[in-house]
Amino acid sequence: MTTSKLVRPTGPLALSALALAMLLALSGCNGDDGAPGEMGATGQPGQPGPVGNNGQPGFAAANFLIANNGTDNRNTVDVVNQNAAMLKRLTGLNNEGVALDPLGNLVQAGDSMNGSLKTFCQIAQRADGAAFNLNSDREITGATTGLVNPKGIAYSQMRGLVFIADQTAMQVTVYGGAAAGDVAPLATTTTDAMPWDLFYDDNNDRLYVALTNGVLSVYDNYVASNYAAMPTRNITPVDSNGAKQSINLHGIAYDRLSDKMVLSDVGSATDATDGAIFVLNNISLVDGNVVPSRVIKGPATKLGNPVDIILSGSELRIAEKANDAILVYANIFAGASGDIAPDLTTSAIKPEALVELTASRQDADISDISSAAVLLGVAVSSNPAATGPTTGQISRLNAPLTSNLGQYNALQNIESVTFDLAGDSYTTFDTATSGGIVISNRVATMRLGEQYSAAQDRIITGSNTGLISPKGLDVDSASGLIFVAENNAATPGVFIYSACASGNAAPLLALNTAPAQPWDVDYDPTTDRAFVALTNGSVAVFNQVRAKWLAGSSVISTADRMITPAVSGVAVPAPTNLHGIDYDFASDALMVSDVGSAADATDGKIYILNNASSADGLTNIAVNISGANTLLGNPVDIMYSGAHLYVAEKSNNRVLRFDNILNSAGGNIAANASFAVTAPESVAIIPVYLTNRQ
């Protein structure tokens, strides 16, 4: 049974009818009733007839991806339901192993042309016929990668690492999940024979590699040992007499609850009848020759070249390439060995790899938290006027703001930082002539003491991006979009990019704020609305942002509303210069920071505006925090934790925390907590749930 939390809508056109149907399938617990069996023969007069045959078993409702590798369907991926009924086909992809990252992006290996690893963004939301697009998606390929014939892959949800079985290169190749381009790998491990598939046990840091010589190699503490060069154990399936049964291992699937491993064996690649399935018990402990608890092979199985397998509970699905089929065994762990027919056989032309399309993370993004969150820490970026020891640093402070837990260095003159639900960081930067976004793997949860590495991380920059002076940014993990406030005077606005993009990618949509220059943006997925803090002292509000993009818009030329903070109906007098912004959907409150004069280290303010969903024009400030006790001079960024407001106070070199902010009396009040940081440019909370892994 597959379950998921309720997904919040993100606008009138947030999901297509197909995507909604798929979502219902992912969250449903009711599968099929199964097909009825054949009727028994008619009995003699007065006597009951023989019992009819058993019907086809029902399968839990779920959707699956099939990577195709035939002459006519190579480089396509099909989305099918539990009975292999086609839902849609995606094109321009790769032809080998498939995996999903925590945000619902497809990661796929390929060797149809050059060795490649492609990331296809938000696969459940892409329309039938959608094609791989470097403006929305990314690829690792090229001579520097060393990829030759990548086959099976595994994705570490916790560490954000991709493990690739590169067959003829006879190695396991490792990349960070955020990497892109023609870049060298993070690590490689030479295998004893050609690998075909692998499985990584995140909880125990254990890598299993299926080799084409019939051996399963196991690497304990693989990452912790700096990507172990030699296997800890080698496991060979044998019969009760000790004779080797395995010939050419391909697919690999693990059931954590029972500690059972299922392996597929294609035997001879040219023989469409000699495939086999092995079930091995206590796989985390066994070594050497192991007698399987179950072996399935023979003509009734239709196993010829079972190139890939996946488990969905106890259901085993098999990509049977030689016989052009998807085979399903309803309970692979129960029953005797032998020549046993599958419970379901459906036609599929040259299927190469499988993965179940599970629901992606449904927690709130860090800018959308509406109830008090337990924090792992608070991230703060440093941006001193002159290059110094903290330039490029993202520091992690503890939530009470009493200690610095460590740093990651993005190796750029960074501006704002935020995180997606996987814990990857998104950081804007600018130089004298251009700007960009650094996307770094698992900075929120793991990368303390490290720095930017092309083997793990990537950059969006170049003339097509339009980025020259980017400042604040926001990420919507559910839709895979990055919102960036471009402060350049000639082209001011909010540029929206695919969160999977890399390099010189153009924005998918632009929100025009001219002539006003934006400093920060907060996108609210619940209302599909973007709030933009402008340096002229007002807030631009854009409605139905994602809906308009899905409907074909590339530019939204005018804001739907302009909110101007006021006191007793009179606009806040100059100098007023809004920077940080955070909207709380639960209270409908808009929190903004005002740096006033950038040259004055005493005139900063924090405003809270109520009824932000309908406010327009002059809007009275409900809470106004300012004065000498506040230490507010240039509060360049803010973030709400569901209870408290964290502030990056640049001119006074402090990170501040104002508690119970929505109920604050305001005025000249001191912060409840404070920590010294050199030139803090932005602040981002790190909820503990970013460490959650499905």
N, C-alpha and C positions, 0 to 999 in steps of 0.2 A: 504494500500500500504506500503510495506516495502522497505526502501532505505538504502544504505550504501555508504561510500566513496570507491574509488578505492583502492584495496589492492595492495601494492607493491610486486613484485615477490621476492622470497628469494632464487632463484637458479633454475637450470634446472628441478629438480625433486621436487620443492617446494610443488606442489599440485598434488595429483593423479587425474585421469580423473573424478572419482566419486566426489572427493572434489571440483574440479573445477565446475562440474555441480551443486553441492549444492550451491557454492558461487554465481553462476549466478542466481540461484533461489532466494537466499537471497537478491540480489541486484536488481532484476527485479521488474518492476511495473506492468507488464502485466500478468493477471491471465488467467484462462480458459474462453473460450467463453460460456461454459455451454453446456449440452447435449440438443439436439433438443427434442421438445415435440412430443407426438404421433399425427399422422395425424387425422384430423376430418373425420367423416363419409361422404361417397359420397352423394352429394345433388341430389334431384329429377331433371329430365331433365329441363334445363333452370333455375334452382334455385341453389344458392350457398349452399354448405354443412355446417354443424355446425362447429364452431370454434374448433380447436384442443386444447389439453391440454398444459399448460405451460411446458417448458423444465426445466431441472435442472439448477439452477443458477451457473454461473462461480465463482470461488474463486480466490482471489489474490494469486500469486505464493509465496509459502512459504514452509519451511520444519518444521517438528514437531518430537518430541521424544515421544514414547509410552513406559512406563514401564509396563512390563508384569508380571502377578502373577497367572498363571495357573499351573496345575500339571506338564506339559511338557515344559513350556516356562518361568517358574519363574526365576528371576534374570537375565533376558535379557532385553535389551532396543532396540527398533526398531526406525530407522530413516525413516520417510515417507514424501511424498509430501502433498500438500493441498488436494488431493483426496485420501489420505491414501495408495497410491502405495508405496510398500516397496523399499527403497534404500539400506539399510544395517541393519545388526543386530550385536550388541555388547553383549558380554557375561561376566559372572563372576561378574555381578553387583548386585545391591540390587533390591528390589521388590516393593518399595513404592514411596513416593513423590520425584519429580525431580525439580531441578532449575538449572540455569546457572549463573556462576559468570561473572564479566566484561571481563574476558580474554577467554571466550568460554570453560571453564571447566565445566563438569557436576557434580553437587552435588546431591547425592541421599540418601534417608533414606531407611532403611530395617529392617524387623523383621522376615525374614524367618528362621533364626537360632538364633543369638543373636542381640540385638539392635545395630544398626550400622549406620554410616554416611560415605559414600564413596565419594571421589573426583576422577573423571576420567578425565585425562588431555586431552585437545584439542580434544574434541569429533568429531568435524567436519572433522578433519584431520586423524582420525583413520580409518583403513581399515575395510572392511566388515569382521566380524568374530573376530575382535580384542577383547582381554580379559583383564579384570582388572589385573594389574601387580604392585606389591608393589615396583618395581624398577622405575616405571613411575608414579604411582598413590599413594593415601594414604587413610587411614581409621581411623575413631574414633570409638572404640569399647572396651568393657571390663567392669569389675565390677565397676570400679571407675566412669565410665560415668553415671551410673544410667539409661541408656537407656533401655526401656523394649519393647514397641511396637510403635516405631516412625512411623508416617504416613505422613501427609503433611508437607512440609517445605516451608519457605520463605527466600529469600536472600536479605540482605540490601546492595545495591551497594555502597552507600555512606559510611556506617560504617563498611562494611566488616563483618557483623554478620549473622549467620545462626540461624533461629528460627524454632524449631522442635515441632510439635504437638505429644506428646507421649501419646497415647490413654489410656492404662490401668494404666499407672503411674499417669494419671490425672494431667498432668502438661505441661507447655511450657518450653522447655530446650533451652538454648542459648549458642552458641560457637562462637569464633572468626573464620573467614574464613580460617586462616592459621594453625589452630590447627590440631593435629594428635595424634593417640595413645590411650592408656587407661588413659584418663585424666578427671578430674572433670570439669563440665561445668562452664562457666562464671557466669551464673545465672539460676535459675528456678523459675517459677511462677505456683502455684497450681491453677487449674481451678475448676469452680463450678460443672462441669460434664466432662465426657470424651471428649477430643478434637479430631477432625479428620483432620482438615486442618486450615490454617491460611494465612493471607495476611498482609504484613507490608508496610505501607505508609511511605517511606523514607522522603519525603518532610515535613511531619507533625509529624513525630515520633509517629505514631498511629498504634497499632496492633489490627487486627480483628481476632477473633478465632471462628471457627464454631464448635459447641458442638453437641454431639450426643443426647442431650435432646431437640433439636430443637431450641436452643437459640444461638444468635450471640453475643458474648461478645466483648466489645471494650475497649481498654486500651489507653487512651490519654497520650502523653508525656511518652511513655513507657520506653525508654532508659534513657531519661533525669531524670526521677524520680527514677533511680536506679532499673529499672525493676519492675514496679508497682505490688504490691501484689494483688490488687483488681481491678476489671473492673470499668471503669468510667460509662459505660452504658451497659445495656443488652437489645437486640432487639429481638422481637418475631414476626414472620410473622403471621398475623391473617386475617380472612375474614371481610366483611363489618359489620358483627354482633359482631365482637370481639372474635369469636371463633378461637382458635389456629389452624393454618394450618400445621405448621412444626412439624415433628416427630423426624427426625434423620438426622441433617444437616451433609453434608460431604464436597462437593466441594465449593470453594469460588473464585470469580474473581471480580476485581474492574476496572471500567472505570473512570480514573481521570478527563477527560474532562467534563463528564456529572455528575460526582459524583454519579454514579449508581453502586450498588452491585448486582451481580448475585450469587445465592446460589443453590446448588443441595441438594435434600433430598432423601435418599434411602428408607424412610419408614421402613418397615420390611425387614431385610437383607435376609429373606427366601422367600420373595414375589418378583417375577420377573415382576410385573405389577403396583406396587404402587409408583413408583418414581415420582418426581416433580422438576420443576425449578421455582424459585422465582426471580423476579426483584424488587429491592428496590431503591427508589429515595432518594436523599439528605442524603446519608448514613452517611456523616460526621457530621450531625446535629441531626438526629432522635434518639428517645429513646423510650423504652417500646414497647407496641403493635403497629405494623406498618402494614398497608394494602399494600401488594405488588402492583406495577403498572401493573404487568403481572404475571400470573401463567399458567404454561404449565404442563398438566398431562392428563393421560388417555391412552387407549390401542393404539391409533394411534401414540403416541409419542415414543413408544418402551422404555419408561423409567421404569426401574425396580430397578436397583442399580446404579444410576449415581454417581460413587465414586469420580470423579474428573472432573473439568471443567476449561477451559481457554478461554480468550477472545483474538481474533486477530482482532483489530478494533471492528466492531459490530458483527463479526462472533463468535458464541459460539460453541466450540468443547467440546464434552462430552465423557468421558470414561465410557461406559455403561457395567459394568462387568457382571451382571446377564444374559444379552442377547448377550454377546460376540460381541460388536459393538462399533464403533466410530460414534457418531451422530453429525451432524452439522446443526445449524440454521443460515441462512445467515445474518439475522438482528434480533438479540434477543431483541432489544429495541423497535422495531416497530411491531404493530399488536395487535390483541385482545388476551385475555386469552382463554384457552380452550384446547381441545384435538387436538393438531396440530402436524401433521407429520413433522419430520425433513426434511430439504432440501437435505441432503445427509446421507446415511447410508452405512457403509462399515464394513465388517467382521473383527473382531480382537478378538483373544482368550484371555479372562480374562484381558482386559486392566485395569491398576490400577491408572496410573497417566500420565499427559500430560504436555509438555512445548513446546513453539515455539522456534525453533533454529534460533535465531536472529544473525546478524553479530556482531562479537566481536570488541573491540576497534581497530581503525586503525591509531591512532596518532603515531608519531615517538617515539621510546624509548628515554630516556634522553641522551643516548650516541650517538644518531643518528640525533640530531637536526641540520638542515642545514640552517635555517633562524632564525633571532633574536627572541627569545622566551620571553614572559612575564613571570617573575618568581614569584612564591609564596615565595621562599627563596632559601637558599643554605645550604645543609647538610654537616657536617664535623664530621668525627670520631676522637676520641682522643685515643692515644696509648702511654702513658708515659712509660719510661723505668722501673720505679718502680711503683707498684700499688698505686694509689692515688684517690682523689675525682672525677677525670674525667675519670677514667678507665671504659671502657664499654660504654661511652656516645656517642650518636649521637646528636649533637647540630644543631638546625636550626637557621641560621643567616638570616637577611634580605638581599635582593639582593644588595643594595648599600654598604653592609658590614659596617654598622654603629651600629648594635645592635644584641644581642643574644635573639632570641624569645623564647627559651626553649629547653629542652632536653628530650630524651628518652634513657633508659639504657638497653642495650642488655645483661648485666650481664656476659660478657665474655671479654677476652683480645682481643679486636676487631682490625682488620686490615682495609679492605676496605668496603665501603658501596655503594650500588646503589639501584634503585627502579624500579619496573615494572609499567605498565600503570595503575594498580589499586591503586598504592600508597603504596604497601607493600615493606618493606625494605629487602635486602639480604646483609648480613654482614659476611665476613670471620673472623675466629678467630683461634688462635693456643695456645696450651699449651706446656709443656715441651716435651710431647710425641705424641701428636695428634692434629688434626685440624678439622674444620667443617664450616658449614654455618648456621647462625641464620636467619630464615625467620620470620619477624614480621609484624603483621596486621596493615595496614594503618598508618605507622609511618610518611610518607611524609605529611599527611594531618590532622591527628587527635590526636596522642598519646603523646602530650607534657605533661611532668610531670609524665609519666608512666614508667614502666619497663617490661621486659620480663615476660610473663605469659603463662603457658602451656595451659590454656583455650583459648588462642587466637593465640599463636605463636608455632613454632616448630623448630627443629634442624636436620640437616643432618650431621651425624658423625658416625664413626665406622671403623672397619678394612676393610670392603668392599669398602668404599668410596675412599681409597687411599690418603685421605687428611692428611697431616702431618704439612706442613708449607704453607698454602694457603695465597696468597696476593691479588692482584687485581682481580676483577670479572666484568662480564657484563651479562645482561639479555636480551634475545630476547623474548618479550611478545607474538609476533605473532606465534612463533613456540613452545613456552613453554620450552625454554632451558636456562640453566645457564652455563656460561663459567667461569672457575676458573683457575687462574695461580698458579700452584703448584710449589713452590720454592725449595722444598726438593732436595738436591744434588743427592741423589740416584735415584730418580724417577721424574726428572723435566719434566714439560709439562703442557698442558692445558687440564683439565678434564671437560667434559660436562655432565650435569645432567638434568633430568626432573625438571622443575620448580614446579611440583606438588609433588615431592618425599619427603620422610621423613625418619629419622632414618638412618639405616646402608645400604643405597642404593648405588649400584655400579654405576660408570659413564656409560653413554650410548656410549660415544666416547672419545678417548684420542688423543691429538695432541702431538707427541713426539718432544721435543726440545733438548734432550741430545746431547752433554754434557752441553750445555748452560742452565742456570737457568732463567726462566721467572719471571717477577715481575708484569706485567699487561697485559691485553688483551682487545681488542676492536673488536667485531664482527659486520660486516656491512651486514645487511640482504638484501640490494639491490643487492649486488654483491656476496652474500654467501661466504664472505672472512673474515678470522680472521687475525688481525695484533697483533703480540705478542712482547712486549718490553722485551729484554733480558739484563741481568746484565753484559754481555760481551761487551755491546755497540752496538749491532745490533738489527735489527727487523726481526723476522721470519714471512713470509706471507704464509698462507695456503688457497688454493682455493677450491671452491665447497665443503665446509665443511658439510653443512646439506645434500647436494645431495649425498655425499659419505656415510653418515650415513643411509639415506633412502635406499640406494642401498645395505646395509648390512655390511658396514665397522664398526669395533669396535675400530680400531687404524689407525691413519694416521702417518706413521713412519717418513716421511721426509717433511720438508717445501718445497713449490714450489719455493720460492725466499728468499734471504737474502739481506736486505737493510742495508748498513753501512753508517751512516752520515759522510760527508766529507767536507773539505774546499779546494777549488781549486783542487779537485781530490785526495786529501790526507785525509786518515781517521783521525778523531778527535783523538789526542794523549791521551794515558792513563794519569790519571785514567778516564775511561768513564764507566758509569753504568746506563743504561737506566731504568727508573721506570714507570712513567705515560705515557699513550698513548691514543690518540683520533683521529679517522679518520673522515674527513668531505667529504661525497660523492659529494656534490654540487661543491666544488672547487677542489676535488681530492687531498686535502692537508692532510698530516700526521703530527700531532703535538705530540712531545715527550718531556719528561723531562729527564735530565741527572743529577744525584746527584754527579757525580764525585767521590771524596773520601767521604765516609760516615762520616769520622772524621773531615772533613773540612766544616765549616759553611759559606764559602764564594765562593766556586767553582761550584755552581749549574748553570745549563743552561736550556734554552728552545729552541728547534729547530722546525722549520717548513720545511718539505720536500715536494716539489711539485711533481705532476705526480705520486702519490703513487701507482696507479693501475698498472703501468708498470715499476716502478723503480726496479732496480736489481743491486746488488753489491754496489760499491762506488757511493753515491748519494750526490751531493752538497747541502748544507744547504741554503735555500732561506732566512730564517730569523733566526738570532742567538741573543738571549737575554741573557746577562751575565754581571757580574761586580758588584761592591760594591753597586751601587745605586739600583740594582734590588732586593736586600735582598734574592737572591737565594743562598741557601747553600745545603740543601737536599730537593729539590722539589719532594716529593715522589708520588704525584698524581696530575692529571690535568683533567679538563673537560671543553669542549667548549659549549657555550650557543647559538651558531649561530651567534655571533658577538664578544663576549668577552671570554677570557680564565681565568678560576679560577684555582688557584694553592694551594695545601696543602704544605706549606713550614715548614717541621718538625723541623729542627735544629734551626730555628729562631722564632718558635712558632707563625707563622702567616698564615692567609689565604689571598692570594693576588689575585688581578684582573687586568689583562692587557687588555685594551680595543682595539676594532677593530684590533684584533690580526693578521688577515691574511694580513692586509695592513700596519703592523708595520714596521718601519725602522730598528727595532732591536737595538742591542748595549747595552750600559750601561745605561738603562732607568729605571726610577722608576715606580712601579706599580701605576695604576690609583686609586686603593683603597686597603685598608689593614685593617685586624682586628686581634686582638690578640686572639689566641687559644692555649691551652696547648697541645703540641706535636700532631699537626694535622697529621693524617695518610692518610686520603683520603678526597675527596671532590666530591659532587654530586649535580647538580642543581635540583630544584623542580619547573617545569613549572606549571603555573596556570591550564593548561588543565588536570593535574592529578586529579583535583577536579570535572571534568566533569563526569556526570553519564547518561547512556542511559536510 
